[in-house]
Amino acid sequence: LLNQHQIDLIFLDIAMPGENGFELIPQAQLANATVIFTTAYDQYALKAIKANALDYLLKPIDIDELKDAVEKASKYIKLNKNENNRNESLKNLAHDLTNKSSIKKITIPNGQGYRLIDINDITHIEADSNYSVFNLINSEKIAVSKVLKDYEEILPENRFVRIHKSTIVNLSYIKEYHSKNGLQVVLNNGESITVSRRRASDFFEKIKAFTNLQHED
């Protein structure tokens, strides 16, 4: 198809039966086609940037993110794929993907595929052996077969803090903290969670920065 037609934009999956989307990039470049990767695996993000993809959509695809990606591609194509503009676009995308504070949603697996979770809906995450249990504002709990550290590395540091080896909390949902029986945080729902001595210093730094940020807003 690339040899037979003038194709402006390709939505390319990464993990496909018998093929890897990255292997098709050279053919797309020869055809001067713009590539947007679609995948269920967020670990491919930086590799997608290095492969010169214009954008990167995480499955299940959010309709607003899809519209933004198409609009970005349309503007890019109208600029006739000018190399300087291409490098600037890639630089901006790399910044967005590596700057965790820009993350608004994360993708977690469920029985039917994947589910997009708004990070504002997460009150805290608990470790349960090799699982992570997401606690949401609607009292829903979702167990995922990934360790807590995987999500600690993804979630924005200015919003989430690991207060214990088994707990990450969303700073937005901390109602109070005290040291009556060791350092404890109390969430808006009344749940009390221990802050380990090892992580107390980091907690105080994060809560101070977070409250200062709220005052500025």
C-alpha positions in Angstrom: 0.0 0.0 0.0 2.8 2.4 0.8 4.3 1.9 -2.7 0.9 2.1 -4.4 -0.7 5.1 -2.7 0.3 8.5 -1.4 -0.4 8.0 2.4 -0.2 11.1 4.7 -0.9 9.5 8.0 -0.5 6.0 9.5 -1.9 4.8 12.8 0.5 2.0 13.6 0.2 -0.6 16.3 3.4 -1.8 18.0 2.7 -5.3 19.1 1.1 -7.2 16.2 1.0 -10.9 15.4 4.2 -11.8 13.7 5.3 -8.2 13.3 6.6 -5.3 15.3 5.4 -1.8 14.4 8.9 -0.4 14.8 10.1 -2.5 11.9 7.7 -0.7 9.5 9.0 2.7 10.3 11.7 2.8 7.6 9.1 2.0 5.0 6.8 4.8 6.3 9.7 7.2 6.2 10.6 6.3 2.6 6.9 7.0 1.7 7.0 10.4 3.6 4.1 9.2 5.7 3.5 10.6 9.2 3.2 7.9 11.9 1.1 7.9 15.1 1.7 4.8 17.3 -1.2 3.1 19.1 -0.4 0.5 21.8 -1.6 -0.8 25.1 1.9 -0.7 26.6 3.2 2.6 28.0 6.8 1.3 28.2 7.1 1.9 24.4 6.7 5.6 24.7 10.3 6.8 24.5 11.1 4.2 21.9 8.3 5.6 19.8 9.8 9.0 20.1 13.2 7.7 19.0 11.6 6.1 16.0 10.4 9.5 14.9 6.7 8.9 15.4 4.7 12.2 15.6 2.5 11.1 18.5 1.7 8.1 20.7 -1.8 7.0 21.7 -2.3 4.6 24.6 -5.1 2.0 24.3 -8.0 2.1 25.0 -7.8 5.2 23.0 -9.4 8.3 24.5 -11.5 10.2 21.9 -10.2 13.6 23.0 -6.6 12.4 22.8 -7.3 10.9 19.3 -8.8 14.3 18.1 -5.7 16.1 19.4 -3.4 13.7 17.7 -5.2 14.0 14.4 -5.2 17.8 14.6 -1.5 17.8 15.4 -0.9 15.5 12.4 -3.0 17.7 10.1 -1.0 20.8 11.0 2.2 18.9 10.6 1.3 17.6 7.2 0.3 21.1 6.0 3.8 22.3 6.9 5.1 19.8 4.3 7.0 17.9 6.8 9.6 20.6 7.2 12.5 19.0 9.1 12.9 21.7 11.6 9.2 21.6 12.5 9.4 17.8 12.7 12.3 18.0 15.2 10.4 20.6 17.3 7.3 18.4 17.4 9.3 15.4 18.5 11.1 17.5 21.1 7.7 18.7 22.5 6.3 15.2 22.5 9.3 13.8 24.3 8.9 16.5 26.9 5.3 15.6 27.5 6.0 11.8 27.8 9.0 12.3 30.1 7.5 15.0 32.3 5.3 13.0 34.6 3.5 16.1 35.9 1.7 16.2 32.5 0.1 12.8 33.0 -3.7 12.9 33.4 -4.6 9.3 33.0 -3.0 5.9 33.4 -3.9 2.6 31.7 -4.4 -0.5 33.8 -5.3 -4.0 32.6 -8.7 -5.5 33.5 -10.4 -8.8 32.5 -11.7 -7.4 29.2 -8.6 -5.4 28.1 -7.5 -2.1 29.5 -9.1 0.7 31.5 -8.2 4.3 31.6 -8.1 5.7 35.1 -8.1 9.5 35.7 -5.3 10.1 38.3 -7.6 12.6 40.1 -9.9 9.6 41.0 -7.1 7.7 42.8 -7.0 8.3 46.5 -4.2 5.8 47.2 -2.6 2.6 46.0 -1.7 -0.3 48.3 0.7 -3.2 47.7 -0.6 -6.7 48.1 2.2 -9.1 47.4 2.9 -8.8 43.6 -0.3 -6.8 43.1 -1.2 -3.1 43.4 -4.6 -2.3 44.6 -6.1 1.0 43.4 -8.5 2.8 45.7 -10.8 5.2 43.9 -12.9 8.1 45.2 -16.1 6.0 44.6 -14.8 3.4 47.0 -14.0 1.0 44.1 -10.9 -1.2 44.5 -9.0 -2.5 41.5 -6.2 -5.1 41.8 -3.5 -5.1 39.1 -0.7 -7.6 38.7 2.1 -5.0 38.9 4.3 -4.0 41.8 3.8 -0.6 43.5 7.2 0.7 42.2 5.9 0.5 38.6 3.2 3.0 39.4 5.5 5.1 41.6 7.7 5.7 38.6 4.7 6.7 36.4 2.6 8.9 38.6 3.4 12.7 38.9 5.7 13.3 41.9 4.0 16.6 42.7 0.7 14.8 43.3 1.6 11.4 44.7 3.9 10.3 47.5 5.0 6.9 48.7 4.6 7.1 52.4 5.3 3.4 53.2 6.8 0.4 51.3 3.1 -0.7 50.8 1.3 2.6 50.1 1.2 5.5 47.7 -1.2 8.3 48.5 -2.7 11.1 46.4 -1.8 14.4 48.3 -5.1 15.9 47.2 -7.0 13.4 49.5 -5.0 13.9 52.7 -7.3 15.6 55.2 -4.7 15.8 58.0 -1.6 14.2 59.5 -0.4 13.8 63.0 2.1 11.9 65.2 -0.1 10.5 68.0 0.9 6.9 67.4 3.7 7.4 65.0 3.3 9.6 61.9 -0.1 9.0 60.3 -2.0 10.6 57.5 -5.8 10.7 57.5 -7.6 10.7 54.2 -10.9 12.5 53.4 -12.8 9.2 53.9 -11.4 8.9 57.4 -8.9 6.1 56.7 -5.7 6.4 58.6 -2.4 5.2 57.1 1.0 5.0 58.6 4.0 6.9 57.3 7.2 5.0 57.7 10.1 6.7 59.5 12.2 6.1 56.4 9.8 8.0 54.2 8.8 10.7 56.6 11.3 13.3 55.3 10.1 12.9 51.7 6.5 13.1 52.8 7.0 16.4 54.6 8.9 17.8 51.6 6.1 16.7 49.2 3.2 17.9 51.4 4.9 21.3 51.9 5.5 21.8 48.1 2.0 20.6 47.4 0.3 23.1 49.8 2.5 25.9 48.5 1.4 25.0 45.0 -2.3 25.1 46.0 -1.8 28.6 47.6 -0.3 29.8 44.3 -3.2 28.5 42.4 
